[in-house]
Amino acid sequence: MDIIQDLQKLIKLTGERARLEAKVNGTYIVYKTNSGRIIKEFANGDIQTVNSPGSSSDE
């Protein structure tokens, strides 16, 4: 494996770990999509788009 593939694998594993911890702790993760949208993903599967700091709307 080259360095780029190793890095991509670590990024993927980090995201998976964050989802697991969010589920265990009953909270959410936040990430940015390829289109630049900020997303809150809750442990129960609900997804919200964050419009501006401190607010969000259901998607």
mmCIF file as gemmi writes it, N, C-alpha and C atoms, coordinates in Angstrom:
data_model
loop_
_atom_site.group_PDB
_atom_site.id
_atom_site.type_symbol
_atom_site.label_atom_id
_atom_site.label_alt_id
_atom_site.label_comp_id
_atom_site.label_asym_id
_atom_site.label_entity_id
_atom_site.label_seq_id
_atom_site.pdbx_PDB_ins_code
_atom_site.Cartn_x
_atom_site.Cartn_y
_atom_site.Cartn_z
_atom_site.occupancy
_atom_site.B_iso_or_equiv
_atom_site.pdbx_formal_charge
_atom_site.auth_seq_id
_atom_site.auth_asym_id
_atom_site.pdbx_PDB_model_num
ATOM 1 N N . MET Axp A 1 ? 0.835 -1.19 0 1 0 ? 1 A 1
ATOM 2 C CA . MET Axp A 1 ? 0 0 0 1 0 ? 1 A 1
ATOM 3 C C . MET Axp A 1 ? 0.876 1.247 0 1 0 ? 1 A 1
ATOM 4 N N . ASP Axp A 2 ? 0.448 2.242 -0.737 1 0 ? 2 A 1
ATOM 5 C CA . ASP Axp A 2 ? 1.225 3.473 -0.703 1 0 ? 2 A 1
ATOM 6 C C . ASP Axp A 2 ? 0.658 4.421 0.356 1 0 ? 2 A 1
ATOM 7 N N . ILE Axp A 3 ? 1.297 5.54 0.539 1 0 ? 3 A 1
ATOM 8 C CA . ILE Axp A 3 ? 0.94 6.483 1.594 1 0 ? 3 A 1
ATOM 9 C C . ILE Axp A 3 ? -0.481 7.015 1.423 1 0 ? 3 A 1
ATOM 10 N N . ILE Axp A 4 ? -0.889 7.317 0.193 1 0 ? 4 A 1
ATOM 11 C CA . ILE Axp A 4 ? -2.236 7.845 -0.063 1 0 ? 4 A 1
ATOM 12 C C . ILE Axp A 4 ? -3.293 6.821 0.351 1 0 ? 4 A 1
ATOM 13 N N . GLN Axp A 5 ? -3.109 5.577 -0.02 1 0 ? 5 A 1
ATOM 14 C CA . GLN Axp A 5 ? -4.069 4.532 0.349 1 0 ? 5 A 1
ATOM 15 C C . GLN Axp A 5 ? -4.118 4.339 1.862 1 0 ? 5 A 1
ATOM 16 N N . ASP Axp A 6 ? -2.96 4.391 2.514 1 0 ? 6 A 1
ATOM 17 C CA . ASP Axp A 6 ? -2.919 4.279 3.971 1 0 ? 6 A 1
ATOM 18 C C . ASP Axp A 6 ? -3.703 5.413 4.621 1 0 ? 6 A 1
ATOM 19 N N . LEU Axp A 7 ? -3.517 6.619 4.117 1 0 ? 7 A 1
ATOM 20 C CA . LEU Axp A 7 ? -4.211 7.779 4.662 1 0 ? 7 A 1
ATOM 21 C C . LEU Axp A 7 ? -5.719 7.672 4.446 1 0 ? 7 A 1
ATOM 22 N N . GLN Axp A 8 ? -6.139 7.244 3.255 1 0 ? 8 A 1
ATOM 23 C CA . GLN Axp A 8 ? -7.565 7.078 2.974 1 0 ? 8 A 1
ATOM 24 C C . GLN Axp A 8 ? -8.187 6.038 3.906 1 0 ? 8 A 1
ATOM 25 N N . LYS Axp A 9 ? -7.459 4.97 4.171 1 0 ? 9 A 1
ATOM 26 C CA . LYS Axp A 9 ? -7.956 3.929 5.078 1 0 ? 9 A 1
ATOM 27 C C . LYS Axp A 9 ? -8.109 4.475 6.495 1 0 ? 9 A 1
ATOM 28 N N . LEU Axp A 10 ? -7.127 5.246 6.959 1 0 ? 10 A 1
ATOM 29 C CA . LEU Axp A 10 ? -7.204 5.831 8.299 1 0 ? 10 A 1
ATOM 30 C C . LEU Axp A 10 ? -8.375 6.808 8.42 1 0 ? 10 A 1
ATOM 31 N N . ILE Axp A 11 ? -8.61 7.597 7.383 1 0 ? 11 A 1
ATOM 32 C CA . ILE Axp A 11 ? -9.735 8.538 7.389 1 0 ? 11 A 1
ATOM 33 C C . ILE Axp A 11 ? -11.053 7.775 7.48 1 0 ? 11 A 1
ATOM 34 N N . LYS Axp A 12 ? -11.185 6.722 6.699 1 0 ? 12 A 1
ATOM 35 C CA . LYS Axp A 12 ? -12.404 5.91 6.719 1 0 ? 12 A 1
ATOM 36 C C . LYS Axp A 12 ? -12.614 5.285 8.097 1 0 ? 12 A 1
ATOM 37 N N . LEU Axp A 13 ? -11.566 4.714 8.67 1 0 ? 13 A 1
ATOM 38 C CA . LEU Axp A 13 ? -11.672 4.095 9.989 1 0 ? 13 A 1
ATOM 39 C C . LEU Axp A 13 ? -12.022 5.115 11.067 1 0 ? 13 A 1
ATOM 40 N N . THR Axp A 14 ? -11.492 6.325 10.948 1 0 ? 14 A 1
ATOM 41 C CA . THR Axp A 14 ? -11.803 7.38 11.908 1 0 ? 14 A 1
ATOM 42 C C . THR Axp A 14 ? -13.284 7.738 11.863 1 0 ? 14 A 1
ATOM 43 N N . GLY Axp A 15 ? -13.842 7.846 10.658 1 0 ? 15 A 1
ATOM 44 C CA . GLY Axp A 15 ? -15.268 8.132 10.509 1 0 ? 15 A 1
ATOM 45 C C . GLY Axp A 15 ? -16.136 7.028 11.077 1 0 ? 15 A 1
ATOM 46 N N . GLU Axp A 16 ? -15.747 5.789 10.823 1 0 ? 16 A 1
ATOM 47 C CA . GLU Axp A 16 ? -16.505 4.651 11.355 1 0 ? 16 A 1
ATOM 48 C C . GLU Axp A 16 ? -16.451 4.629 12.879 1 0 ? 16 A 1
ATOM 49 N N . ARG Axp A 17 ? -15.295 4.927 13.427 1 0 ? 17 A 1
ATOM 50 C CA . ARG Axp A 17 ? -15.137 4.966 14.891 1 0 ? 17 A 1
ATOM 51 C C . ARG Axp A 17 ? -15.991 6.079 15.492 1 0 ? 17 A 1
ATOM 52 N N . ALA Axp A 18 ? -16.03 7.226 14.833 1 0 ? 18 A 1
ATOM 53 C CA . ALA Axp A 18 ? -16.85 8.344 15.322 1 0 ? 18 A 1
ATOM 54 C C . ALA Axp A 18 ? -18.325 7.962 15.345 1 0 ? 18 A 1
ATOM 55 N N . ARG Axp A 19 ? -18.789 7.276 14.308 1 0 ? 19 A 1
ATOM 56 C CA . ARG Axp A 19 ? -20.192 6.828 14.276 1 0 ? 19 A 1
ATOM 57 C C . ARG Axp A 19 ? -20.487 5.863 15.425 1 0 ? 19 A 1
ATOM 58 N N . LEU Axp A 20 ? -19.579 4.928 15.67 1 0 ? 20 A 1
ATOM 59 C CA . LEU Axp A 20 ? -19.762 3.974 16.774 1 0 ? 20 A 1
ATOM 60 C C . LEU Axp A 20 ? -19.82 4.686 18.126 1 0 ? 20 A 1
ATOM 61 N N . GLU Axp A 21 ? -18.916 5.616 18.349 1 0 ? 21 A 1
ATOM 62 C CA . GLU Axp A 21 ? -18.901 6.343 19.613 1 0 ? 21 A 1
ATOM 63 C C . GLU Axp A 21 ? -20.146 7.202 19.769 1 0 ? 21 A 1
ATOM 64 N N . ALA Axp A 22 ? -20.626 7.798 18.681 1 0 ? 22 A 1
ATOM 65 C CA . ALA Axp A 22 ? -21.857 8.589 18.739 1 0 ? 22 A 1
ATOM 66 C C . ALA Axp A 22 ? -23.034 7.702 19.125 1 0 ? 22 A 1
ATOM 67 N N . LYS Axp A 23 ? -23.071 6.502 18.582 1 0 ? 23 A 1
ATOM 68 C CA . LYS Axp A 23 ? -24.161 5.57 18.896 1 0 ? 23 A 1
ATOM 69 C C . LYS Axp A 23 ? -24.113 5.161 20.364 1 0 ? 23 A 1
ATOM 70 N N . VAL Axp A 24 ? -22.93 4.831 20.856 1 0 ? 24 A 1
ATOM 71 C CA . VAL Axp A 24 ? -22.767 4.412 22.247 1 0 ? 24 A 1
ATOM 72 C C . VAL Axp A 24 ? -23.14 5.545 23.206 1 0 ? 24 A 1
ATOM 73 N N . ASN Axp A 25 ? -22.761 6.771 22.862 1 0 ? 25 A 1
ATOM 74 C CA . ASN Axp A 25 ? -22.976 7.913 23.743 1 0 ? 25 A 1
ATOM 75 C C . ASN Axp A 25 ? -24.277 8.667 23.469 1 0 ? 25 A 1
ATOM 76 N N . GLY Axp A 26 ? -25.059 8.223 22.486 1 0 ? 26 A 1
ATOM 77 C CA . GLY Axp A 26 ? -26.334 8.862 22.182 1 0 ? 26 A 1
ATOM 78 C C . GLY Axp A 26 ? -26.198 10.286 21.69 1 0 ? 26 A 1
ATOM 79 N N . THR Axp A 27 ? -25.19 10.552 20.891 1 0 ? 27 A 1
ATOM 80 C CA . THR Axp A 27 ? -24.945 11.904 20.397 1 0 ? 27 A 1
ATOM 81 C C . THR Axp A 27 ? -24.861 11.89 18.874 1 0 ? 27 A 1
ATOM 82 N N . TYR Axp A 28 ? -24.17 12.822 18.268 1 0 ? 28 A 1
ATOM 83 C CA . TYR Axp A 28 ? -24.102 12.93 16.818 1 0 ? 28 A 1
ATOM 84 C C . TYR Axp A 28 ? -22.677 13.207 16.353 1 0 ? 28 A 1
ATOM 85 N N . ILE Axp A 29 ? -22.47 13.046 15.036 1 0 ? 29 A 1
ATOM 86 C CA . ILE Axp A 29 ? -21.207 13.45 14.423 1 0 ? 29 A 1
ATOM 87 C C . ILE Axp A 29 ? -21.513 14.574 13.441 1 0 ? 29 A 1
ATOM 88 N N . VAL Axp A 30 ? -20.518 15.371 13.152 1 0 ? 30 A 1
ATOM 89 C CA . VAL Axp A 30 ? -20.65 16.473 12.203 1 0 ? 30 A 1
ATOM 90 C C . VAL Axp A 30 ? -19.581 16.295 11.144 1 0 ? 30 A 1
ATOM 91 N N . TYR Axp A 31 ? -19.979 16.468 9.874 1 0 ? 31 A 1
ATOM 92 C CA . TYR Axp A 31 ? -19.011 16.367 8.795 1 0 ? 31 A 1
ATOM 93 C C . TYR Axp A 31 ? -19.421 17.252 7.634 1 0 ? 31 A 1
ATOM 94 N N . LYS Axp A 32 ? -18.496 17.458 6.726 1 0 ? 32 A 1
ATOM 95 C CA . LYS Axp A 32 ? -18.726 18.284 5.542 1 0 ? 32 A 1
ATOM 96 C C . LYS Axp A 32 ? -18.8 17.373 4.32 1 0 ? 32 A 1
ATOM 97 N N . THR Axp A 33 ? -19.836 17.564 3.497 1 0 ? 33 A 1
ATOM 98 C CA . THR Axp A 33 ? -19.997 16.75 2.295 1 0 ? 33 A 1
ATOM 99 C C . THR Axp A 33 ? -19.093 17.27 1.183 1 0 ? 33 A 1
ATOM 100 N N . ASN Axp A 34 ? -18.997 16.506 0.107 1 0 ? 34 A 1
ATOM 101 C CA . ASN Axp A 34 ? -18.208 16.938 -1.044 1 0 ? 34 A 1
ATOM 102 C C . ASN Axp A 34 ? -18.744 18.222 -1.659 1 0 ? 34 A 1
ATOM 103 N N . SER Axp A 35 ? -20.052 18.476 -1.488 1 0 ? 35 A 1
ATOM 104 C CA . SER Axp A 35 ? -20.655 19.693 -2.038 1 0 ? 35 A 1
ATOM 105 C C . SER Axp A 35 ? -20.507 20.884 -1.094 1 0 ? 35 A 1
ATOM 106 N N . GLY Axp A 36 ? -19.881 20.688 0.07 1 0 ? 36 A 1
ATOM 107 C CA . GLY Axp A 36 ? -19.61 21.785 0.985 1 0 ? 36 A 1
ATOM 108 C C . GLY Axp A 36 ? -20.65 21.999 2.071 1 0 ? 36 A 1
ATOM 109 N N . ARG Axp A 37 ? -21.647 21.125 2.164 1 0 ? 37 A 1
ATOM 110 C CA . ARG Axp A 37 ? -22.683 21.256 3.187 1 0 ? 37 A 1
ATOM 111 C C . ARG Axp A 37 ? -22.206 20.635 4.497 1 0 ? 37 A 1
ATOM 112 N N . ILE Axp A 38 ? -22.562 21.281 5.619 1 0 ? 38 A 1
ATOM 113 C CA . ILE Axp A 38 ? -22.233 20.756 6.936 1 0 ? 38 A 1
ATOM 114 C C . ILE Axp A 38 ? -23.421 19.918 7.411 1 0 ? 38 A 1
ATOM 115 N N . ILE Axp A 39 ? -23.155 18.696 7.833 1 0 ? 39 A 1
ATOM 116 C CA . ILE Axp A 39 ? -24.189 17.73 8.194 1 0 ? 39 A 1
ATOM 117 C C . ILE Axp A 39 ? -24.014 17.27 9.638 1 0 ? 39 A 1
ATOM 118 N N . LYS Axp A 40 ? -25.133 17.194 10.371 1 0 ? 40 A 1
ATOM 119 C CA . LYS Axp A 40 ? -25.173 16.54 11.681 1 0 ? 40 A 1
ATOM 120 C C . LYS Axp A 40 ? -25.867 15.207 11.471 1 0 ? 40 A 1
ATOM 121 N N . GLU Axp A 41 ? -25.201 14.124 11.817 1 0 ? 41 A 1
ATOM 122 C CA . GLU Axp A 41 ? -25.789 12.787 11.697 1 0 ? 41 A 1
ATOM 123 C C . GLU Axp A 41 ? -25.922 12.19 13.093 1 0 ? 41 A 1
ATOM 124 N N . PHE Axp A 42 ? -27.167 11.963 13.505 1 0 ? 42 A 1
ATOM 125 C CA . PHE Axp A 42 ? -27.451 11.458 14.843 1 0 ? 42 A 1
ATOM 126 C C . PHE Axp A 42 ? -27.367 9.936 14.876 1 0 ? 42 A 1
ATOM 127 N N . ALA Axp A 43 ? -27.165 9.397 16.063 1 0 ? 43 A 1
ATOM 128 C CA . ALA Axp A 43 ? -27.016 7.954 16.248 1 0 ? 43 A 1
ATOM 129 C C . ALA Axp A 43 ? -28.254 7.182 15.805 1 0 ? 43 A 1
ATOM 130 N N . ASN Axp A 44 ? -29.433 7.82 15.851 1 0 ? 44 A 1
ATOM 131 C CA . ASN Axp A 44 ? -30.67 7.138 15.458 1 0 ? 44 A 1
ATOM 132 C C . ASN Axp A 44 ? -30.926 7.202 13.953 1 0 ? 44 A 1
ATOM 133 N N . GLY Axp A 45 ? -30.005 7.803 13.196 1 0 ? 45 A 1
ATOM 134 C CA . GLY Axp A 45 ? -30.134 7.874 11.747 1 0 ? 45 A 1
ATOM 135 C C . GLY Axp A 45 ? -30.665 9.186 11.218 1 0 ? 45 A 1
ATOM 136 N N . ASP Axp A 46 ? -31.17 10.063 12.111 1 0 ? 46 A 1
ATOM 137 C CA . ASP Axp A 46 ? -31.641 11.374 11.668 1 0 ? 46 A 1
ATOM 138 C C . ASP Axp A 46 ? -30.469 12.193 11.146 1 0 ? 46 A 1
ATOM 139 N N . ILE Axp A 47 ? -30.725 12.939 10.065 1 0 ? 47 A 1
ATOM 140 C CA . ILE Axp A 47 ? -29.698 13.785 9.466 1 0 ? 47 A 1
ATOM 141 C C . ILE Axp A 47 ? -30.232 15.197 9.361 1 0 ? 47 A 1
ATOM 142 N N . GLN Axp A 48 ? -29.419 16.178 9.79 1 0 ? 48 A 1
ATOM 143 C CA . GLN Axp A 48 ? -29.777 17.584 9.691 1 0 ? 48 A 1
ATOM 144 C C . GLN Axp A 48 ? -28.671 18.323 8.956 1 0 ? 48 A 1
ATOM 145 N N . THR Axp A 49 ? -29.08 19.294 8.133 1 0 ? 49 A 1
ATOM 146 C CA . THR Axp A 49 ? -28.129 20.182 7.484 1 0 ? 49 A 1
ATOM 147 C C . THR Axp A 49 ? -27.978 21.42 8.346 1 0 ? 49 A 1
ATOM 148 N N . VAL Axp A 50 ? -26.759 21.822 8.636 1 0 ? 50 A 1
ATOM 149 C CA . VAL Axp A 50 ? -26.507 23.009 9.441 1 0 ? 50 A 1
ATOM 150 C C . VAL Axp A 50 ? -26.449 24.202 8.499 1 0 ? 50 A 1
ATOM 151 N N . ASN Axp A 51 ? -27.364 25.172 8.71 1 0 ? 51 A 1
ATOM 152 C CA . ASN Axp A 51 ? -27.423 26.351 7.85 1 0 ? 51 A 1
ATOM 153 C C . ASN Axp A 51 ? -26.413 27.412 8.256 1 0 ? 51 A 1
ATOM 154 N N . SER Axp A 52 ? -26.313 27.668 9.539 1 0 ? 52 A 1
ATOM 155 C CA . SER Axp A 52 ? -25.369 28.645 10.062 1 0 ? 52 A 1
ATOM 156 C C . SER Axp A 52 ? -25.018 28.226 11.48 1 0 ? 52 A 1
ATOM 157 N N . PRO Axp A 53 ? -23.963 28.773 12.051 1 0 ? 53 A 1
ATOM 158 C CA . PRO Axp A 53 ? -23.575 28.359 13.398 1 0 ? 53 A 1
ATOM 159 C C . PRO Axp A 53 ? -24.732 28.486 14.388 1 0 ? 53 A 1
ATOM 160 N N . GLY Axp A 54 ? -25.006 27.402 15.106 1 0 ? 54 A 1
ATOM 161 C CA . GLY Axp A 54 ? -26.04 27.416 16.125 1 0 ? 54 A 1
ATOM 162 C C . GLY Axp A 54 ? -27.429 27.069 15.648 1 0 ? 54 A 1
ATOM 163 N N . SER Axp A 55 ? -27.62 26.845 14.345 1 0 ? 55 A 1
ATOM 164 C CA . SER Axp A 55 ? -28.952 26.485 13.85 1 0 ? 55 A 1
ATOM 165 C C . SER Axp A 55 ? -28.841 25.319 12.89 1 0 ? 55 A 1
ATOM 166 N N . SER Axp A 56 ? -29.975 24.633 12.684 1 0 ? 56 A 1
ATOM 167 C CA . SER Axp A 56 ? -30 23.522 11.741 1 0 ? 56 A 1
ATOM 168 C C . SER Axp A 56 ? -31.416 23.336 11.25 1 0 ? 56 A 1
ATOM 169 N N . SER Axp A 57 ? -31.564 22.609 10.14 1 0 ? 57 A 1
ATOM 170 C CA . SER Axp A 57 ? -32.89 22.309 9.605 1 0 ? 57 A 1
ATOM 171 C C . SER Axp A 57 ? -32.95 20.842 9.253 1 0 ? 57 A 1
ATOM 172 N N . ASP Axp A 58 ? -34.14 20.241 9.362 1 0 ? 58 A 1
ATOM 173 C CA . ASP Axp A 58 ? -34.29 18.826 9.02 1 0 ? 58 A 1
ATOM 174 C C . ASP Axp A 58 ? -34.099 18.628 7.536 1 0 ? 58 A 1
ATOM 175 N N . GLU Axp A 59 ? -33.532 17.503 7.171 1 0 ? 59 A 1
ATOM 176 C CA . GLU Axp A 59 ? -33.334 17.169 5.756 1 0 ? 59 A 1
ATOM 177 C C . GLU Axp A 59 ? -34.085 15.928 5.43 1 0 ? 59 A 1
